Amino acid sequence: MAVRVDLNISLDGVASPADPSPEQPMGADWEALTAAYAATRTFRERVLGDTSGAGTTGIDDAYAAAYFEGVGAEIMGAAMFGLHTFPDDPSWTGWWGDEPPFRVPVFVLTHVPRPTLTMANGTSFEFLSVTPAEALERAEAVAGGRDVRVGGGTGVVRDFLRAGLVDRLHVSIAPIVLGKGGRLWDDVRMLAGDFTVTSETAESGTIHVTFQR
């Protein structure tokens, strides 16, 4: 069992693009930041439900496929689930429709209590107001010996990194500079001292950097 993180970031470390709006809730530059990932066959099949076989199949797709493999539970923040955008909508069930791509129990860190949501494909969302370590303990208890993935957002990932709870951090660095937004590396120092670092450049120009404890 390992604790894993996979994020898309820009060359200047932005993982949460600035200027979210009702039309672009993930930020104005989200599509540019995630373009290589969204173009993969794995993303199209797993997230969009497209079983035609369309999409890229190179290095980016290999990392996209690995993102879903061996995961027994997920942890995310309130913003990733969408609670900041829809704080007063009791019918809100996240961005992913009736069949979210996780297919495992998901623990959402929030100060707003909500009843647990159980979806059709094995995904459930349980809402917790606990520390990262306590959330990880809950996730490990239901992961069945498989990995726990910390999905985001940026602040939640930084909290887990600073607490020393992450075993593997993979960042897909898009060849763009965003200039503003939430940066992954703020207040995070000297990861290389605790991890073995490898990198690989995809056909899209995306650089995949992996920090492995």
Backbone torsions as a table, in degrees:
resi	resn	phi	psi	omega
1	MET	NA	133.7	177.7
2	ALA	-135.1	157.9	174.3
3	VAL	-101.5	120.9	-171.5
4	ARG	-119.4	149.2	173.1
5	VAL	-133.5	136.1	172.3
6	ASP	-131.6	122.5	-179.3
7	LEU	-135.3	150.6	168.4
8	ASN	-96.1	127.1	179.0
9	ILE	-135.2	162.6	176.9
10	SER	-90.0	174.9	177.7
11	LEU	-59.9	-30.3	178.3
12	ASP	-96.0	19.3	168.8
13	GLY	84.3	8.0	-179.1
14	VAL	-77.1	124.5	176.5
15	ALA	-111.1	-20.9	177.8
16	SER	-121.5	97.0	-176.9
17	PRO	-58.2	152.6	-178.2
18	ALA	-78.8	170.9	171.8
19	ASP	60.7	52.8	172.9
20	PRO	-66.9	153.7	179.6
21	SER	-148.8	168.1	176.3
22	PRO	-57.4	-33.5	179.4
23	GLU	-78.0	-31.5	-179.3
24	GLN	-131.4	73.8	-171.7
25	PRO	-64.9	-20.6	179.2
26	MET	-92.3	4.6	-179.7
27	GLY	106.8	154.5	-172.7
28	ALA	-64.2	-26.8	-175.2
29	ASP	-105.0	13.6	-175.1
30	TRP	-61.7	-42.3	-178.5
31	GLU	-64.7	-38.5	177.4
32	ALA	-66.8	-38.9	-178.1
33	LEU	-66.6	-36.5	-173.7
34	THR	-106.8	13.9	-173.5
35	ALA	-57.6	-44.4	-177.3
36	ALA	-66.1	-40.9	178.4
37	TYR	-66.0	-44.7	-177.8
38	ALA	-67.6	-19.7	179.4
39	ALA	-82.8	-9.8	-174.3
40	THR	-75.6	154.7	176.3
41	ARG	-62.5	-38.7	-179.4
42	THR	-62.0	-46.4	179.1
43	PHE	-61.1	-45.5	-177.3
44	ARG	-62.1	-37.2	-179.1
45	GLU	-79.1	-48.9	-171.7
46	ARG	-75.6	-38.7	-174.9
47	VAL	-97.0	-40.9	-176.7
48	LEU	-94.6	-11.3	-179.8
49	GLY	74.7	20.8	-179.0
50	ASP	-89.0	108.3	-177.9
51	THR	-100.0	18.7	-177.8
52	SER	-75.6	-14.6	-175.8
53	GLY	89.5	1.7	179.0
54	ALA	-70.6	154.0	177.4
55	GLY	118.9	163.6	-178.4
56	THR	-72.5	151.7	-175.6
57	THR	-128.2	17.5	-177.6
58	GLY	-89.7	-143.3	-175.1
59	ILE	-62.8	-42.0	178.8
60	ASP	-58.7	-40.0	-179.4
61	ASP	-68.8	-34.8	177.9
62	ALA	-61.8	-41.5	177.7
63	TYR	-71.1	-35.8	177.4
64	ALA	-62.9	-41.5	178.4
65	ALA	-65.3	-41.3	179.8
66	ALA	-63.7	-28.3	179.6
67	TYR	-56.7	-35.2	-175.6
68	PHE	-95.9	-9.3	-172.8
69	GLU	-83.2	136.8	170.5
70	GLY	71.8	18.5	-177.7
71	VAL	-97.1	129.2	179.6
72	GLY	-108.1	-14.0	178.8
73	ALA	-163.7	156.8	-177.0
74	GLU	-130.1	146.6	172.8
75	ILE	-124.2	134.5	177.1
76	MET	-144.3	166.2	177.1
77	GLY	-90.2	171.7	-178.3
78	ALA	-62.3	-37.9	-178.1
79	ALA	-66.7	-39.5	179.3
80	MET	-63.4	-36.9	177.7
81	PHE	-72.5	-25.4	179.4
82	GLY	106.3	10.9	-177.3
83	LEU	-69.0	-26.8	177.8
84	HIS	-71.3	-31.7	-179.1
85	THR	-82.2	-34.2	-178.4
86	PHE	-125.7	61.9	-172.8
87	PRO	-69.2	-25.5	-173.6
88	ASP	-113.1	17.0	-178.1
89	ASP	-105.4	99.6	-177.8
90	PRO	-67.0	-14.7	179.9
91	SER	-90.2	-3.8	-178.4
92	TRP	-68.0	127.6	-178.5
93	THR	-122.6	20.4	179.3
94	GLY	100.3	177.0	-173.4
95	TRP	-81.5	-4.9	-160.0
96	TRP	-107.4	6.1	179.0
97	GLY	78.3	-159.8	-174.4
98	ASP	-76.7	-19.1	-178.6
99	GLU	-129.0	78.4	180.0
100	PRO	-60.3	153.5	-172.9
101	PRO	-75.6	-2.5	-173.0
102	PHE	-74.8	-48.9	177.2
103	ARG	62.8	23.5	177.6
104	VAL	-143.8	169.2	173.7
105	PRO	-63.6	135.3	178.8
106	VAL	-120.0	132.4	178.7
107	PHE	-109.4	121.1	-176.0
108	VAL	-103.6	120.0	179.9
109	LEU	-82.9	118.1	-176.3
110	THR	-157.9	155.8	174.1
111	HIS	-94.8	0.9	-179.1
112	VAL	-103.9	112.1	-178.7
113	PRO	-68.4	139.3	175.4
114	ARG	-144.5	151.1	174.2
115	PRO	-68.7	152.6	178.1
116	THR	-62.6	137.4	176.6
117	LEU	-103.6	130.6	175.6
118	THR	-115.5	120.8	-175.4
119	MET	-98.7	176.1	-169.9
120	ALA	-74.0	-23.9	-169.0
121	ASN	-110.7	24.7	179.3
122	GLY	96.1	-9.5	175.4
123	THR	-78.4	135.3	169.8
124	SER	-133.2	150.9	177.5
125	PHE	-120.4	117.0	176.3
126	GLU	-112.4	132.5	-171.8
127	PHE	-103.1	123.6	-171.5
128	LEU	-127.0	142.4	169.8
129	SER	-114.5	82.2	-173.5
130	VAL	-142.3	174.2	176.4
131	THR	-77.8	163.6	175.4
132	PRO	-55.2	-42.4	-178.9
133	ALA	-63.8	-39.7	179.5
134	GLU	-68.9	-39.3	176.8
135	ALA	-63.0	-41.4	179.0
136	LEU	-62.9	-39.4	178.6
137	GLU	-61.8	-41.7	178.3
138	ARG	-65.3	-42.2	-178.5
139	ALA	-66.3	-43.4	179.6
140	GLU	-61.3	-32.3	-177.0
141	ALA	-66.6	-25.0	-177.9
142	VAL	-111.1	-1.1	-174.3
143	ALA	-78.5	-10.0	176.8
144	GLY	63.3	33.3	179.9
145	GLY	83.2	-5.1	176.9
146	ARG	-86.9	177.7	-175.1
147	ASP	-72.6	156.0	170.0
148	VAL	-108.6	127.0	179.1
149	ARG	-104.4	131.4	171.9
150	VAL	-96.2	107.9	-169.3
151	GLY	-83.2	-23.4	-176.5
152	GLY	132.8	-173.8	1.6
153	GLY	-75.6	-160.1	-172.3
154	THR	-60.3	-44.7	-178.8
155	GLY	-63.4	-40.0	178.5
156	VAL	-63.9	-43.5	178.6
157	VAL	-61.9	-43.9	178.2
158	ARG	-60.3	-39.7	178.4
159	ASP	-60.0	-43.5	-179.5
160	PHE	-69.3	-38.2	177.5
161	LEU	-64.5	-46.0	-178.8
162	ARG	-65.6	-28.8	178.2
163	ALA	-81.9	-3.2	179.6
164	GLY	71.0	29.8	-174.1
165	LEU	-100.2	-1.8	-175.2
166	VAL	-100.3	129.0	177.7
167	ASP	-93.7	-30.1	-177.6
168	ARG	-144.6	122.2	176.5
169	LEU	-117.8	119.8	176.6
170	HIS	-115.9	124.9	176.1
171	VAL	-118.4	131.3	173.4
172	SER	-96.2	108.1	-173.8
173	ILE	-93.6	107.5	178.7
174	ALA	-73.8	142.6	-178.0
175	PRO	-79.4	56.4	178.4
176	ILE	-137.7	154.5	175.1
177	VAL	-114.9	121.7	-176.1
178	LEU	-96.7	-28.9	172.7
179	GLY	83.3	-25.6	178.5
180	LYS	-155.6	158.7	-176.4
181	GLY	129.1	-177.9	179.5
182	GLY	-78.5	121.9	-175.0
183	ARG	-98.3	133.6	-179.3
184	LEU	-63.8	-39.7	-167.6
185	TRP	-86.4	-1.2	178.7
186	ASP	-60.3	126.5	178.4
187	ASP	63.0	19.7	174.3
188	VAL	-118.2	119.1	-174.0
189	ARG	-128.5	149.8	165.8
190	MET	60.0	38.7	175.7
191	LEU	-59.7	-34.8	-176.4
192	ALA	-62.0	-22.5	179.3
193	GLY	-71.7	-22.8	-177.8
194	ASP	-107.2	-9.7	-172.1
195	PHE	-131.1	154.3	165.5
196	THR	-87.8	132.8	-173.2
197	VAL	-113.3	130.0	174.7
198	THR	-129.0	157.6	178.2
199	SER	-144.2	154.2	-178.5
200	GLU	-151.3	135.1	-179.1
201	THR	-102.5	128.1	-178.4
202	ALA	-87.3	169.2	179.1
203	GLU	-59.8	-27.7	-179.0
204	SER	-76.6	-10.0	-172.4
205	GLY	93.3	-7.1	175.7
206	THR	-67.2	135.8	177.4
207	ILE	-103.5	120.4	179.0
208	HIS	-96.7	112.3	-179.3
209	VAL	-111.7	128.6	-177.9
210	THR	-120.6	125.5	173.1
211	PHE	-102.8	113.3	-175.7
212	GLN	-116.9	122.1	179.9
213	ARG	-71.7	NA	NA
